[in-house]
């Protein structure tokens, strides 16, 4: 068996290469793209564009999907030519001297970077996990790792500065982390904690660290909530990594799933029931009920000392159907006190115990399907603050939820607790659009709290993806007003919704705003005109 490279003072690491482990030696050469000397007007890579348009997306295999559900990541290689990645590296290296922090403006600055996401390998991977109709989120970032830069602590990303939403286990959100240069271990790649995507608890003692190494064009597709970090850069070369976020717009449609099989490459975790549940969900189905073990043992494990056991208990109890409902509902209401409103840009895992049983119960109740609907609706109306928040989340995730759940979620959008309003607003957007639902979401565009507004705008994007232009007609004027919202993500989602509605009235709101917002990719401090 191959032995993995070790960094000084660190334990064994497995590298996310083509094989399960890469052997690295001291003499690894880093191919550094040439920088500087850009032409006055750079040429768009039309040959790459034409090549992308000629080719069909390459979907993931069933084995790759099962591996992602268990491990939380897939390391893949772009099929675009080396010259494309060299060009991306060189352009951003030059721009870093004249522009500074790029923020969310990566694509307007270098539009050809968008061709990466038309690559059949990238499109196929995203479509396999998020469905054919997914959305690139307006937040994106270039993460630099300068020579000698220290390594990060492991963390989970927030959602644009907020941690008040319930994190999904199912693949509703993923990230693509793209490396435009050769990135061996010494250059300080990003690393992930395998199988940590379902955990709030710090993963160092529970999961294995996997650095993402490879040639230029390597990208890692990760579950949004996986624990990750920047590693130590031991070389004298700047390391770049581009991070883009994507979200699913519609729940999966029912299709044949085939029999569930344990993935060959998987972490040593007791989470098969969770992986199996997500496999069937990706095929538009609730997992067939296959209860294992003793119900009383699983009920006790909802309050276990390790979160892996807590998460497992939620899904195992779901398999018991109605018999598993009482312990899950009890756990849903087990945490008293207020929801945490401290704003954080990353989750450090220190408070994982506070709501662990509540979270596990919510995911189990969502996986249970139709059996849990009445109990969830009751908890949303009458439970404590944390129960209401997680009941709203579970109703959104529940494939069987219908008009009664919609009515309960609309009422919850008036809850005094912002956590509940956020969860209800997002959950409502996961349902096929109906008039009352659209009216509630449109009204939420004027909510005082920006986090509710951008969830409302995203829910209207999802409504536009599921509904007809006629259904969405009354949302056009409010969405046009939302283009001028003070929150960048509200305006961006409003633009996405108007584009998807696609009528003359929608374009009349959208195009003047886009004309004013246009960014010239050829203009910077060196070439102002």
Backbone torsions as a table, in degrees:
resi	resn	phi	psi	omega
1	UNK	NA	137.9	-178.5
2	UNK	-65.7	143.0	176.3
3	UNK	-99.0	138.9	-176.5
4	UNK	-86.2	149.6	177.8
5	UNK	-66.0	152.6	177.3
6	UNK	-123.2	140.2	169.1
7	UNK	-85.9	152.1	179.4
8	UNK	-54.5	128.6	175.6
9	UNK	78.1	6.1	-178.4
10	UNK	-116.7	159.9	177.4
11	UNK	-79.6	174.2	-177.2
12	UNK	-60.3	140.0	179.4
13	UNK	-122.6	141.7	169.9
14	UNK	-99.2	136.3	-174.8
15	UNK	-100.2	140.0	-177.9
16	UNK	-83.2	74.4	177.6
17	UNK	-110.0	-165.4	-178.4
18	UNK	-67.0	-35.1	174.4
19	UNK	-95.4	176.0	-178.7
20	UNK	-68.3	-20.9	178.9
21	UNK	-150.1	137.8	175.5
22	UNK	-102.8	141.3	172.3
23	UNK	-95.0	123.9	177.9
24	UNK	-109.6	141.2	175.7
25	UNK	-120.3	167.8	-175.0
26	UNK	-62.4	-28.3	-172.2
27	UNK	-90.3	26.2	177.1
28	UNK	-61.5	126.9	179.3
29	UNK	-94.2	137.8	177.4
30	UNK	-103.3	119.4	177.0
31	UNK	-84.6	112.5	-177.1
32	UNK	-101.6	120.6	179.9
33	UNK	-61.6	147.4	176.6
34	UNK	-69.3	138.9	178.9
35	UNK	-121.6	166.7	176.6
36	UNK	87.3	166.1	175.1
37	UNK	67.7	36.6	178.9
38	UNK	-67.5	145.4	175.9
39	UNK	-65.8	161.8	-178.4
40	UNK	-58.9	-44.1	175.4
41	UNK	-125.2	106.0	-174.8
42	UNK	-73.5	151.8	-176.7
43	UNK	-93.1	136.0	175.1
44	UNK	-70.9	140.6	-178.3
45	UNK	-75.5	77.7	-175.2
46	UNK	-63.6	-29.7	179.2
47	UNK	-67.2	-34.5	176.0
48	UNK	-68.2	-42.6	178.4
49	UNK	-59.8	-46.7	-179.3
50	UNK	-63.8	-39.6	179.9
51	UNK	-64.2	-43.2	178.6
52	UNK	-61.1	-40.2	-176.7
53	UNK	-70.5	-23.8	-179.0
54	UNK	-80.4	-19.6	-169.2
55	UNK	-107.4	148.2	178.5
56	UNK	-86.1	151.5	176.3
57	UNK	-60.9	144.7	179.0
58	UNK	-104.0	100.2	-178.0
59	UNK	-67.4	157.1	174.2
60	UNK	-69.2	152.2	173.1
61	UNK	-75.9	163.2	176.6
62	UNK	-59.1	-38.0	178.7
63	UNK	-64.5	-39.4	177.9
64	UNK	-65.7	-39.2	179.2
65	UNK	-64.9	-45.5	178.7
66	UNK	-61.5	-39.6	178.1
67	UNK	-62.7	-42.2	178.8
68	UNK	-62.0	-42.3	-178.3
69	UNK	-61.7	-33.9	-179.0
70	UNK	-87.0	-43.8	-172.2
71	UNK	-91.6	-24.8	178.0
72	UNK	86.6	5.7	-180.0
73	UNK	-159.3	159.3	168.9
74	UNK	-139.0	127.7	174.8
75	UNK	-96.5	122.3	-174.7
76	UNK	-133.1	167.8	179.0
77	UNK	-119.4	131.6	174.1
78	UNK	-60.7	149.6	176.0
79	UNK	-94.0	3.8	179.8
80	UNK	-75.3	153.9	-175.2
81	UNK	-67.6	157.4	-179.4
82	UNK	-56.0	-37.1	-177.6
83	UNK	-60.7	-32.2	178.1
84	UNK	-63.3	-47.9	-178.0
85	UNK	-67.0	-38.7	175.9
86	UNK	-59.9	-40.8	-179.4
87	UNK	-65.1	-43.6	178.9
88	UNK	-61.2	-46.4	178.7
89	UNK	-58.6	-49.4	-175.7
90	UNK	-63.2	-41.3	-178.4
91	UNK	-65.8	-44.3	-179.9
92	UNK	-71.9	-29.7	175.6
93	UNK	-63.4	-42.4	177.2
94	UNK	-66.6	-44.4	-176.5
95	UNK	-66.2	-27.8	-179.5
96	UNK	-61.9	-24.2	179.1
97	UNK	-83.3	-24.9	-174.7
98	UNK	-110.4	-17.2	-176.5
99	UNK	-112.1	-39.8	-176.1
100	UNK	90.3	-134.6	-177.5
101	UNK	-74.2	128.6	-174.4
102	UNK	-86.1	-26.3	-179.5
103	UNK	55.9	-137.5	-177.8
104	UNK	-83.6	4.8	-174.0
105	UNK	-96.5	24.5	-178.4
106	UNK	-59.2	-47.9	-175.8
107	UNK	-70.7	-42.3	174.6
108	UNK	-61.4	-33.0	179.4
109	UNK	-68.7	-44.3	-178.8
110	UNK	-134.8	82.6	-173.2
111	UNK	-58.9	-28.4	-177.9
112	UNK	-64.5	-17.4	173.9
113	UNK	-58.0	-28.8	178.7
114	UNK	-61.6	-23.0	178.5
115	UNK	-64.6	-23.9	176.6
116	UNK	-57.4	-37.6	-174.4
117	UNK	-85.7	-1.4	169.2
118	UNK	-98.9	-6.0	175.5
119	UNK	-58.2	128.9	-178.4
120	UNK	-55.6	-30.5	178.4
121	UNK	-68.0	-44.6	-178.8
122	UNK	-69.2	-47.0	-180.0
123	UNK	-61.2	-41.2	-179.2
124	UNK	-65.8	-39.1	179.2
125	UNK	-67.0	-45.5	179.6
126	UNK	-64.0	-44.5	-179.3
127	UNK	-64.9	-32.7	179.7
128	UNK	-66.1	-32.9	-177.2
129	UNK	-97.4	-31.3	-173.9
130	UNK	-109.9	-0.7	-177.2
131	UNK	85.9	169.4	-175.3
132	UNK	-69.3	-18.4	-176.2
133	UNK	-118.3	88.8	-179.9
134	UNK	-119.8	169.0	-174.1
135	UNK	-126.0	131.8	168.6
136	UNK	-78.7	120.3	-179.1
137	UNK	-68.7	147.6	-178.2
138	UNK	-69.2	-13.6	175.3
139	UNK	-84.9	132.0	173.5
140	UNK	-153.7	163.9	-174.5
141	UNK	-154.0	150.2	168.5
142	UNK	-103.4	117.3	179.1
143	UNK	-100.1	119.8	179.3
144	UNK	-100.5	144.2	176.0
145	UNK	-126.8	89.1	-174.9
146	UNK	-67.7	160.4	176.1
147	UNK	-54.0	132.8	178.7
148	UNK	78.8	0.6	-179.4
149	UNK	-66.1	140.3	-179.3
150	UNK	-72.7	163.1	179.2
151	UNK	-86.2	152.6	-179.9
152	UNK	-83.6	164.7	164.1
153	UNK	-80.0	151.7	175.1
154	UNK	-64.7	143.3	-177.5
155	UNK	-156.4	161.1	166.2
156	UNK	-103.5	137.8	176.0
157	UNK	-68.4	146.6	169.2
158	UNK	-77.2	178.3	172.1
159	UNK	-100.1	87.9	176.2
160	UNK	57.4	39.5	177.2
161	UNK	96.4	2.7	-178.9
162	UNK	-124.9	145.0	174.5
163	UNK	-126.2	26.2	-175.7
164	UNK	-88.8	-16.0	178.1
165	UNK	-80.2	158.1	174.7
166	UNK	-79.6	130.4	-179.5
167	UNK	-75.9	135.1	-179.1
168	UNK	-78.0	140.4	165.5
169	UNK	-84.6	-43.2	179.4
170	UNK	-66.7	154.2	-175.6
171	UNK	-76.7	75.6	170.1
172	UNK	-89.8	-28.4	-176.1
173	UNK	-131.8	133.1	173.0
174	UNK	-136.8	164.7	171.6
175	UNK	-122.5	150.4	167.4
176	UNK	-111.3	123.6	173.6
177	UNK	-111.2	117.5	-169.6
178	UNK	-115.8	134.0	-179.5
179	UNK	-113.7	113.7	-176.0
180	UNK	-86.5	8.3	-178.4
181	UNK	-139.7	161.6	173.2
182	UNK	-56.5	131.2	-174.6
183	UNK	-132.8	84.0	172.5
184	UNK	-80.5	177.6	-175.2
185	UNK	-60.0	-37.7	-176.5
186	UNK	-66.7	-18.7	-177.4
187	UNK	-86.0	0.9	176.1
188	UNK	75.8	60.1	179.3
189	UNK	-69.9	174.9	166.5
190	UNK	-75.8	142.9	172.4
191	UNK	-124.6	153.5	178.9
192	UNK	-122.4	155.8	172.9
193	UNK	-95.7	108.9	-175.2
194	UNK	-57.2	126.6	175.2
195	UNK	77.0	15.0	-176.4
196	UNK	-94.0	2.9	-171.1
197	UNK	-67.4	-20.6	-178.8
198	UNK	-98.4	5.6	-172.6
199	UNK	-109.9	135.7	164.7
200	UNK	-90.7	-27.5	179.3
201	UNK	-65.0	141.6	178.2
202	UNK	-57.2	137.3	-167.0
203	UNK	-97.2	-1.2	-169.7
204	UNK	-56.3	-36.7	-178.7
205	UNK	-92.2	-1.1	-172.8
206	UNK	-115.9	-23.5	-171.4
207	UNK	-132.4	166.0	-179.6
208	UNK	-103.5	135.4	178.9
209	UNK	-77.7	134.2	-179.9
210	UNK	-128.0	106.0	174.7
211	UNK	-71.7	143.4	179.4
212	UNK	-96.6	99.0	-177.7
213	UNK	-114.9	157.4	177.4
214	UNK	160.9	-174.6	179.2
215	UNK	-79.1	169.1	176.1
216	UNK	-55.3	135.4	-177.3
217	UNK	99.3	-5.5	174.5
218	UNK	-68.0	141.1	171.9
219	UNK	-139.3	152.8	176.9
220	UNK	-118.5	127.2	176.7
221	UNK	-94.9	117.2	-173.9
222	UNK	-122.6	147.0	165.4
223	UNK	-59.2	135.2	-172.9
224	UNK	-53.6	-33.4	-169.6
225	UNK	-99.3	14.6	178.4
226	UNK	-71.7	145.8	175.2
227	UNK	-74.6	135.7	-177.2
228	UNK	-152.4	171.8	178.3
229	UNK	-162.7	165.6	169.8
230	UNK	-88.9	131.6	179.8
231	UNK	-91.1	173.1	-177.2
232	UNK	-71.3	127.3	174.6
233	UNK	-88.2	110.3	-177.1
234	UNK	-98.2	4.3	-178.3
235	UNK	-111.2	178.1	-178.0
236	UNK	-101.7	29.7	-177.4
237	UNK	-120.5	137.6	174.5
238	UNK	-68.9	134.9	176.7
239	UNK	-108.7	131.0	179.1
240	UNK	-113.5	144.5	171.8
241	UNK	-142.9	127.2	178.8
242	UNK	-98.5	130.1	-179.5
243	UNK	-114.0	124.0	175.5
244	UNK	-126.5	146.5	-177.1
245	UNK	-115.1	144.1	-178.6
246	UNK	-136.3	146.2	178.0
247	UNK	-131.7	144.8	173.4
248	UNK	-71.7	141.8	179.7
249	UNK	-100.9	-27.5	-177.3
250	UNK	-133.5	150.6	175.2
251	UNK	-66.7	152.8	-178.5
252	UNK	-62.5	144.5	173.3
253	UNK	-84.8	150.7	-177.2
254	UNK	-65.8	134.3	178.4
255	UNK	-155.1	161.5	179.9
256	UNK	-60.2	134.4	-176.9
257	UNK	-101.0	-22.6	-169.8
258	UNK	70.4	170.4	-177.8
259	UNK	-77.9	136.9	177.4
260	UNK	-62.8	136.3	174.3
261	UNK	-130.1	140.2	174.5
262	UNK	-63.6	133.5	177.0
263	UNK	-65.3	145.4	179.7
264	UNK	-64.4	-44.9	178.7
265	UNK	-97.9	107.4	-176.3
266	UNK	-149.2	153.6	175.9
267	UNK	-72.6	157.0	178.5
268	UNK	-82.1	83.9	-175.1
269	UNK	-139.5	153.1	-178.7
270	UNK	-88.0	43.7	-169.4
271	UNK	-114.5	24.2	-179.3
272	UNK	-58.2	-38.0	-179.5
273	UNK	-61.3	-36.4	177.4
274	UNK	-69.1	-48.4	-179.5
275	UNK	-60.0	-43.4	-179.7
276	UNK	-62.9	-43.4	178.5
277	UNK	-59.0	-43.3	-178.1
278	UNK	-70.5	-32.9	176.7
279	UNK	-60.5	-48.0	179.9
280	UNK	-68.9	-36.2	177.7
281	UNK	-60.5	-40.0	177.8
282	UNK	-62.6	-16.7	176.8
283	UNK	-106.1	17.8	174.7
284	UNK	72.5	25.9	-175.6
285	UNK	-131.4	153.4	164.0
286	UNK	-79.4	144.4	179.7
287	UNK	-64.1	136.9	175.0
288	UNK	-56.6	139.9	-177.5
289	UNK	-70.9	118.0	176.2
290	UNK	-136.3	74.7	-177.4
291	UNK	-62.5	140.9	179.3
292	UNK	-130.2	149.1	175.1
293	UNK	70.5	-166.4	-177.5
294	UNK	-98.7	131.2	-179.2
295	UNK	-57.2	-40.6	-177.6
296	UNK	-64.9	-33.2	178.0
297	UNK	-68.1	-43.1	178.8
298	UNK	-65.3	-39.8	178.7
299	UNK	-60.6	-39.8	177.4
300	UNK	-66.1	-36.8	-177.3
301	UNK	-69.7	-13.3	173.7
302	UNK	-59.5	-19.9	-178.2
303	UNK	-116.9	27.1	-174.8
304	UNK	-68.9	166.8	-179.3
305	UNK	-77.3	-24.1	179.3
306	UNK	-111.8	135.7	-175.0
307	UNK	-68.3	-29.4	175.6
308	UNK	-54.9	-41.3	179.1
309	UNK	-69.8	-35.7	179.1
310	UNK	-65.6	-47.5	179.2
311	UNK	-61.3	-45.8	179.9
312	UNK	-58.3	-40.9	-177.4
313	UNK	-61.2	-39.3	179.8
314	UNK	-59.5	-46.1	-178.7
315	UNK	-73.9	-36.5	178.9
316	UNK	-65.2	-38.8	178.3
317	UNK	-67.5	-32.6	177.8
318	UNK	-59.2	-33.1	-178.6
319	UNK	-69.1	-16.5	178.5
320	UNK	-82.6	-4.5	179.5
321	UNK	63.8	-136.7	-174.6
322	UNK	-58.8	-30.9	178.9
323	UNK	-67.1	-27.9	179.9
324	UNK	-85.3	-6.1	-175.1
325	UNK	-67.2	-47.1	-176.3
326	UNK	-56.9	-48.0	179.9
327	UNK	-65.6	-31.9	178.4
328	UNK	-68.9	-42.7	178.7
329	UNK	-67.0	-38.2	176.2
330	UNK	-60.6	-43.7	-179.5
331	UNK	-67.3	-34.3	179.2
332	UNK	-59.2	-34.3	-178.8
333	UNK	-100.0	14.8	-170.2
334	UNK	-83.3	-14.8	-176.5
335	UNK	-103.4	117.3	178.0
336	UNK	-95.0	174.0	179.2
337	UNK	96.3	173.5	-176.1
338	UNK	-83.2	155.2	171.0
339	UNK	-70.6	148.5	-175.9
340	UNK	-79.1	125.3	-179.5
341	UNK	-110.9	15.3	176.9
342	UNK	-72.1	128.7	-179.2
343	UNK	-81.9	130.0	-178.3
344	UNK	-136.5	145.3	179.0
345	UNK	-93.7	-5.8	174.6
346	UNK	-158.8	156.8	179.8
347	UNK	-102.8	124.6	-178.5
348	UNK	-95.6	-1.6	173.7
349	UNK	79.1	4.9	-174.4
350	UNK	-72.5	-24.9	-175.9
351	UNK	-107.7	27.4	-171.8
352	UNK	-63.0	-30.1	-175.1
353	UNK	-69.9	-25.5	-168.3
354	UNK	-56.0	-45.4	-176.1
355	UNK	-119.9	20.2	-171.8
356	UNK	-59.0	-46.5	-179.0
357	UNK	-67.1	-36.9	179.2
358	UNK	-63.8	-46.0	-179.9
359	UNK	-62.4	-46.7	-179.4
360	UNK	-60.4	-40.2	178.6
361	UNK	-64.6	-42.1	-178.7
362	UNK	-61.3	-44.1	179.7
363	UNK	-68.3	-37.6	176.3
364	UNK	-65.2	-41.4	179.7
365	UNK	-67.0	-36.0	175.4
366	UNK	-64.3	-41.8	-179.2
367	UNK	-70.0	-22.7	-177.1
368	UNK	-68.9	-26.6	178.0
369	UNK	82.3	-143.5	-171.0
370	UNK	-56.9	-32.8	-175.9
371	UNK	-58.1	-30.5	-173.7
372	UNK	-92.8	-4.3	-169.5
373	UNK	-61.4	-47.4	-177.9
374	UNK	-62.4	-43.1	-179.8
375	UNK	-66.2	-38.2	178.8
376	UNK	-67.2	-41.4	178.6
377	UNK	-62.5	-40.0	177.0
378	UNK	-65.1	-41.2	179.1
379	UNK	-66.0	-35.5	178.7
380	UNK	-65.9	-34.6	-178.8
381	UNK	-82.8	-34.5	-167.6
382	UNK	-127.0	-2.5	-176.7
383	UNK	-78.1	175.4	174.1
384	UNK	-72.3	177.1	-171.7
385	UNK	-58.9	-43.9	-178.0
386	UNK	-72.1	-34.6	176.0
387	UNK	-65.8	-41.9	-179.8
388	UNK	-63.5	-44.7	179.2
389	UNK	-57.4	-50.0	-175.2
390	UNK	-76.6	-26.2	173.7
391	UNK	-67.2	-41.3	176.8
392	UNK	-60.3	-45.1	177.3
393	UNK	-57.5	-48.9	-176.2
394	UNK	-65.5	-34.8	176.2
395	UNK	-65.5	-36.2	176.0
396	UNK	-64.9	-39.2	-177.4
397	UNK	-78.2	-17.4	-172.4
398	UNK	-77.5	117.0	-176.9
399	UNK	-63.5	-24.7	-175.3
400	UNK	-89.0	-7.4	-175.3
401	UNK	-63.2	136.9	-178.2
402	UNK	-127.2	-150.5	-175.6
403	UNK	-56.9	-36.3	179.7
404	UNK	-63.4	-40.2	176.8
405	UNK	-65.9	-39.1	177.9
406	UNK	-59.3	-44.0	-179.6
407	UNK	-63.0	-41.0	179.0
408	UNK	-65.3	-38.4	179.7
409	UNK	-69.9	-38.2	176.9
410	UNK	-61.7	-42.7	177.4
411	UNK	-63.4	-38.0	-178.3
412	UNK	-69.3	-17.8	176.7
413	UNK	-68.5	-8.7	175.4
414	UNK	-103.5	9.1	-177.9
415	UNK	-61.8	148.3	178.2
416	UNK	-67.9	-25.4	-176.8
417	UNK	-89.4	123.7	-178.0
418	UNK	-63.6	-31.8	177.5
419	UNK	-58.8	-41.4	-179.8
420	UNK	-68.5	-42.0	179.5
421	UNK	-62.9	-40.9	177.8
422	UNK	-61.9	-49.8	-177.9
423	UNK	-62.7	-41.2	-179.7
424	UNK	-68.2	-39.4	-179.4
425	UNK	-64.9	-43.2	178.2
426	UNK	-69.2	-42.5	-178.4
427	UNK	-61.5	-38.7	-178.9
428	UNK	-64.3	-31.7	179.2
429	UNK	-72.3	-11.8	178.9
430	UNK	-86.6	-2.2	-176.8
431	UNK	-103.5	150.7	174.2
432	UNK	-55.5	136.8	-171.4
433	UNK	-69.7	137.6	173.2
434	UNK	-129.7	159.5	-174.3
435	UNK	-55.1	-46.6	-177.9
436	UNK	-64.5	-38.0	178.3
437	UNK	-63.8	-46.2	-179.8
438	UNK	-64.6	-37.7	178.2
439	UNK	-64.1	-41.3	179.8
440	UNK	-66.2	-41.8	-179.9
441	UNK	-68.2	-38.5	177.8
442	UNK	-63.7	-42.6	177.7
443	UNK	-61.9	-36.0	-178.4
444	UNK	-67.3	-15.8	175.4
445	UNK	-64.1	-16.3	179.3
446	UNK	-105.4	7.5	178.0
447	UNK	-57.8	146.7	-178.8
448	UNK	-64.4	-36.6	-175.9
449	UNK	-87.7	126.0	-174.8
450	UNK	-64.3	-30.7	-178.7
451	UNK	-65.7	-33.9	174.3
452	UNK	-70.0	-40.6	-178.2
453	UNK	-63.3	-43.7	-178.2
454	UNK	-74.6	-24.1	170.5
455	UNK	-69.8	-37.3	177.1
456	UNK	-64.1	-43.2	179.5
457	UNK	-64.5	-42.2	177.2
458	UNK	-63.9	-39.3	177.8
459	UNK	-63.6	-33.0	176.4
460	UNK	-73.0	-29.8	170.9
461	UNK	-61.6	-45.4	179.1
462	UNK	-64.6	-38.6	177.2
463	UNK	-62.2	-40.4	179.0
464	UNK	-66.4	-31.8	177.9
465	UNK	-71.4	-29.8	-177.1
466	UNK	-96.1	-30.7	-172.0
467	UNK	-100.6	-175.9	179.8
468	UNK	-98.0	161.8	176.7
469	UNK	-59.9	-35.6	179.3
470	UNK	-64.7	-42.8	178.2
471	UNK	-60.5	-36.0	-173.5
472	UNK	-90.7	3.3	-172.2
473	UNK	-56.5	-40.5	-176.4
474	UNK	-75.8	-7.8	177.8
475	UNK	-88.6	-10.7	-170.3
476	UNK	-65.0	-48.7	-178.1
477	UNK	-64.0	-45.8	176.1
478	UNK	-61.9	-36.3	176.8
479	UNK	-66.5	-36.2	175.9
480	UNK	-61.5	-40.9	176.5
481	UNK	-66.1	-35.0	-178.9
482	UNK	-68.7	-17.7	174.7
483	UNK	-58.2	-26.8	-178.0
484	UNK	-98.5	14.9	-179.4
485	UNK	-62.9	150.3	179.2
486	UNK	-72.4	-14.9	177.6
487	UNK	-94.9	124.1	-174.2
488	UNK	-61.4	-29.5	-177.2
489	UNK	-82.8	-27.6	172.3
490	UNK	-63.0	-49.6	-178.2
491	UNK	-65.1	-38.6	180.0
492	UNK	-65.6	-43.4	178.6
493	UNK	-68.4	-34.6	175.8
494	UNK	-60.7	-41.5	177.5
495	UNK	-63.5	-42.4	178.1
496	UNK	-60.9	-42.0	-179.3
497	UNK	-65.0	-45.0	-180.0
498	UNK	-62.9	-39.6	177.5
499	UNK	-61.0	-41.9	-177.8
500	UNK	-73.2	-31.3	174.9
501	UNK	-63.7	-46.6	164.5
502	UNK	72.3	16.4	177.5
503	UNK	-90.8	170.4	176.7
504	UNK	-59.0	-39.8	-180.0
505	UNK	-64.6	-39.1	178.6
506	UNK	-66.5	-43.0	179.7
507	UNK	-68.2	-29.6	177.7
508	UNK	-64.9	-29.5	173.8
509	UNK	-79.6	-40.5	-169.3
510	UNK	-79.0	-46.4	-169.0
511	UNK	-66.1	-43.1	176.4
512	UNK	-59.4	-37.7	177.8
513	UNK	-65.1	-43.2	178.6
514	UNK	-65.1	-36.7	-179.7
515	UNK	-61.9	-42.3	178.5
516	UNK	-70.5	-35.4	-176.0
517	UNK	-81.7	-3.5	-174.5
518	UNK	-56.6	136.9	178.7
519	UNK	-112.6	130.6	176.8
520	UNK	-86.3	114.4	-176.8
521	UNK	-70.7	-14.1	-178.3
522	UNK	-93.5	-2.1	-175.7
523	UNK	-102.7	128.1	171.4
524	UNK	-150.4	-170.3	-176.5
525	UNK	-65.1	-25.4	179.1
526	UNK	-82.8	-26.5	-177.1
527	UNK	-135.8	79.0	-174.4
528	UNK	-71.6	-19.5	178.7
529	UNK	-159.6	NA	NA
